[in-house]
Each structure stands twice: as C-alpha cells, then as structure tokens.
Amino acid sequence: MKVLSSFLLFVWEILKIVIIALVIVIPIRYFLFQPFIVKGQSMEPNFEDSNYLIVDELSYR
C-alpha cells in the first residue's frame, strides 16, 4: 500500500509540473512568438526554402 501511495504521489507531482509548463508555454507560443518554416522560393535571397523562423507576434498588434 505504501508503494502505491508513493507512486501516486510521484505521478501527481509530474502531472502538476506538466500542467504548469503548459500554462506557461501555450500563451507564449500562440500570442508572443510563433515558429514558421519557409516554403518555396518566395522569400529568397533573405531566407532559403525550409528555413525555420520565429516571428514576433506583438509587433503586428
């Protein structure tokens, strides 16, 4: 019984950490910075095809 109790406590701690991380990361990901991958040649010569960009979302509001 003690092993089960300690295991459940461990799972609860991990779950709390994951929830806190999601609460922090999701707003940052969707409202502050968004990743984009360049597709095609439309942004050459500045960016090549398949380049990875992080775009600031605050500047556009």
N, C-alpha and C positions, 0 to 999 in steps of 0.2 A: 504494500500500500504506500509506503514511504517513497519507493522508487517511482511509482505512478504519479504521486504528488509532486515530486521534484521535476519530473518530465513535463507535467502540465505547466508548472511554473516557468520552466525554460521556454516552452512553446509560447506562453503568454508574453514573456519578455521579448522574444523575437518578433512576435506579432505587433507589439507596441512600437518597436523600432521601425518596422516596415511601414506602419501607418504614419508615423511621424515623418519618415523620409518622403513618403508620397505626398503628404500635406505640404511639405516644403518644395519638392521638385516640380510637381504638376503646375502650380501657378507660375513658377519661373519659366518652365518650358513653354507654356501656352501664351503668356502675357508679356514676358520680358524679352526672351531670346528664343528664336526658332531656327532649327537647322534646316538647311536646304542642300540638295545635290543638283549641280548644274547639269542639265540635259540638253545636248545638242551644241551647236556652234554659235548660238545667238549672242553670247557674251564674250567671244574672242575679240581681241587678244588679252583682255584682262583676266578672264577665267577660262580654263580649258574644260572640256567635257568630263564629267564625273568628279569635278572638284567639290569639296564639302565646304559649305559656308555657314556661318552663324550670323543671323540677321537680328539687329536690334529692333524690337517692336515698339519701343517707347518713342522713337523719333517720328514715327508715322501717325501718331495720335494727335 
